[in-house]
Amino acid sequence: MSSYDPIIERLAAIEEELRDVAYERLRAAIGEHDPDAADALAREEKRVLQARRAIAKAIGALEAAG
């Protein structure tokens, strides 16, 4: 067991939340009839996915260090 395990667990939970938020934004963008609103939702989804990937990278770094 690594001293990083509690942090990794919290980060994994955050990553999962971000994945859910990204999926919600993508579904909303697909269902949106206003093109401008759909574009805004799609941009937000991309930002959330970028944050999720950063969290996943942090998890990987901590696991490697553990």
DANOR-V952154 format. One record per residue. N is the residue number from 1. RES is the residue in three letters. SS is DSSP state (@ for helix, = for strand, . for the rest). PHI is phi as a letter, one per 20 degrees, with the letter a starting at -180 (none if undefined). Layout:
n/res/ss/phi
N/RES/SS/PHI
N/RES/SS/PHI
This chain:
n/res/ss/phi
1/MET/./none
2/SER/./e
3/SER/./f
4/TYR/./e
5/ASP/@/g
6/PRO/@/f
7/ILE/@/f
8/ILE/@/g
9/GLU/@/f
10/ARG/@/f
11/LEU/@/f
12/ALA/@/f
13/ALA/@/f
14/ILE/@/f
15/GLU/@/g
16/GLU/@/f
17/GLU/@/f
18/LEU/@/f
19/ARG/@/f
20/ASP/@/f
21/VAL/@/f
22/ALA/@/f
23/TYR/@/f
24/GLU/@/f
25/ARG/@/f
26/LEU/@/f
27/ARG/@/f
28/ALA/@/f
29/ALA/@/f
30/ILE/@/f
31/GLY/@/e
32/GLU/./f
33/HIS/./e
34/ASP/./e
35/PRO/@/g
36/ASP/@/f
37/ALA/@/f
38/ALA/@/f
39/ASP/@/f
40/ALA/@/f
41/LEU/@/f
42/ALA/@/f
43/ARG/@/f
44/GLU/@/f
45/GLU/@/g
46/LYS/@/f
47/ARG/@/f
48/VAL/@/f
49/LEU/@/f
50/GLN/@/f
51/ALA/@/f
52/ARG/@/f
53/ARG/@/f
54/ALA/@/f
55/ILE/@/f
56/ALA/@/f
57/LYS/@/f
58/ALA/@/f
59/ILE/@/f
60/GLY/@/g
61/ALA/@/f
62/LEU/@/f
63/GLU/@/f
64/ALA/@/f
65/ALA/@/f
66/GLY/./f
